[in-house]
Amino acid sequence: MGVSGYSGEGAKPSPKNNIENLINNLIPYSLTDHIHEKEISSQLGKEVTFIPHVDVWFQVIYHSINIPLKDPYITRYTEFVPGTIRRRASGQSRRSGKRVVVNVTIDDLLKGAATQALQNMNLALDYAEFEGVPLKAASSGVT
């Protein structure tokens, strides 16, 4: 399941990104055939289910991902700092080691498609990966 702030739901006003509709609500905006569902399935070579939802907050995307495993899982964490391109990932496996649930949170306004495109372009052209990428929001006060 993915939950996005309404900034990630698209620029055109609609009932799915109307703040009044979102108060005390969590709205699925694509129950089947979301473009990311197709992309993920293609990359993994197996069908996955992805059902994105939108919530009342403005930015940040949160995902809970259920993954079947062949090998035991080791829990890893990275830090998420609001107002930066950093993210938080954590996970927990079943005692059997056959499945893991991973939770990932990103600030989609700083670590969105444009930032990813710039990072990819930098790597393709042999520049430093974060050249020209703002590592934090100027007004966030986060260091």
C-alpha positions as CSV (number, residue, x, y, z in Angstrom):
1,M,0.0,0.0,0.0
2,G,1.2,3.5,-0.8
3,V,0.0,6.7,0.8
4,S,0.9,10.0,-0.7
5,G,0.2,13.6,0.4
6,Y,-2.1,15.4,-2.0
7,S,0.8,17.1,-3.8
8,G,1.7,13.7,-5.3
9,E,-1.8,13.0,-6.7
10,G,-1.5,15.3,-9.6
11,A,-1.8,19.0,-10.4
12,K,-5.3,19.1,-11.7
13,P,-8.0,19.7,-9.0
14,S,-10.2,16.7,-8.4
15,P,-12.1,15.1,-5.6
16,K,-9.0,12.9,-4.9
17,N,-6.9,15.9,-4.0
18,N,-9.5,18.2,-2.5
19,I,-8.5,19.0,1.1
20,E,-12.1,19.0,2.3
21,N,-12.6,15.5,1.0
22,L,-9.4,14.3,2.5
23,I,-10.0,15.5,6.1
24,N,-10.5,12.4,8.2
25,N,-10.2,10.3,5.1
26,L,-7.8,8.1,3.2
27,I,-8.8,7.8,-0.5
28,P,-7.5,5.1,-2.9
29,Y,-6.9,6.8,-6.3
30,S,-6.1,3.7,-8.4
31,L,-7.4,0.3,-7.4
32,T,-6.0,-1.5,-10.4
33,D,-3.5,-1.0,-13.3
34,H,-1.6,2.0,-11.8
35,I,1.3,2.9,-14.0
36,H,3.8,2.2,-11.1
37,E,2.2,-1.3,-10.7
38,K,3.0,-2.0,-14.3
39,E,6.6,-0.6,-14.0
40,I,7.4,-2.6,-10.9
41,S,5.9,-5.8,-12.4
42,S,8.0,-5.3,-15.5
43,Q,11.2,-4.6,-13.6
44,L,10.7,-7.6,-11.2
45,G,9.5,-10.0,-13.9
46,K,6.5,-11.0,-11.8
47,E,3.1,-9.4,-11.1
48,V,2.8,-7.2,-8.1
49,T,-0.1,-5.3,-6.6
50,F,0.2,-1.6,-5.9
51,I,-2.8,0.4,-4.6
52,P,-1.9,4.0,-4.0
53,H,-3.9,6.2,-1.6
54,V,-3.9,9.9,-1.0
55,D,-4.1,11.6,2.5
56,V,-4.6,15.1,3.8
57,W,-0.9,15.9,4.3
58,F,0.7,17.9,1.4
59,Q,4.0,16.1,0.8
60,V,5.7,12.9,1.7
61,I,5.0,9.4,0.3
62,Y,4.8,6.3,2.5
63,H,4.8,2.7,1.3
64,S,4.3,-0.6,3.1
65,I,5.6,-3.4,0.8
66,N,5.1,-7.1,1.4
67,I,7.9,-9.2,-0.2
68,P,8.2,-13.0,-0.3
69,L,11.7,-14.2,0.3
70,K,14.0,-17.0,-0.7
71,D,16.7,-16.2,1.8
72,P,16.6,-14.8,5.4
73,Y,16.2,-11.1,5.7
74,I,18.4,-8.7,7.7
75,T,16.7,-5.5,9.0
76,R,18.3,-2.3,7.7
77,Y,17.5,1.3,8.5
78,T,18.2,4.6,6.8
79,E,17.3,8.0,8.2
80,F,14.4,10.1,6.8
81,V,14.9,13.8,7.4
82,P,11.9,16.0,6.4
83,G,13.0,18.7,4.0
84,T,15.8,16.6,2.5
85,I,16.2,13.9,-0.2
86,R,17.0,11.4,2.4
87,R,14.5,8.6,3.2
88,R,13.6,6.2,6.0
89,A,13.4,2.5,5.3
90,S,12.8,-0.2,7.9
91,G,11.7,-3.7,7.7
92,Q,10.7,-6.8,9.7
93,S,10.7,-10.4,8.6
94,R,8.5,-13.2,9.7
95,R,10.2,-15.7,12.0
96,S,10.2,-18.2,9.1
97,G,12.2,-15.8,7.0
98,K,9.9,-16.4,4.1
99,R,8.4,-12.8,4.0
100,V,9.5,-9.3,4.8
101,V,7.5,-6.1,5.2
102,V,9.4,-3.0,4.3
103,N,8.2,0.5,5.1
104,V,9.7,3.4,3.1
105,T,9.0,7.2,3.5
106,I,10.3,9.9,1.2
107,D,9.7,13.6,0.9
108,D,8.4,13.6,-2.7
109,L,8.8,17.3,-3.3
110,L,12.6,17.0,-2.8
111,K,13.1,13.3,-3.8
112,G,10.7,13.1,-6.7
113,A,11.0,12.4,-10.4
114,A,12.9,15.6,-11.2
115,T,15.6,14.9,-8.6
116,Q,15.9,11.3,-9.6
117,A,16.2,12.3,-13.3
118,L,19.0,14.8,-12.4
119,Q,20.8,12.1,-10.4
120,N,20.5,9.6,-13.3
121,M,21.7,12.2,-15.8
122,N,24.7,13.0,-13.5
123,L,25.7,9.4,-13.3
124,A,25.2,8.8,-17.0
125,L,27.4,11.8,-17.8
126,D,30.1,10.9,-15.2
127,Y,29.3,13.8,-12.9
128,A,29.0,13.5,-9.1
129,E,25.6,12.0,-8.4
130,F,24.3,14.9,-6.3
131,E,25.7,17.7,-8.5
132,G,23.0,20.4,-8.7
133,V,20.7,18.4,-6.4
134,P,19.5,20.4,-3.3
135,L,20.2,18.1,-0.4
136,K,17.8,20.0,1.8
137,A,15.0,22.6,1.4
138,A,16.3,26.1,1.8
139,S,13.5,27.1,4.1
140,S,13.2,23.9,6.1
141,G,15.8,24.8,8.8
142,V,16.9,21.1,8.7
143,T,20.6,20.6,8.8
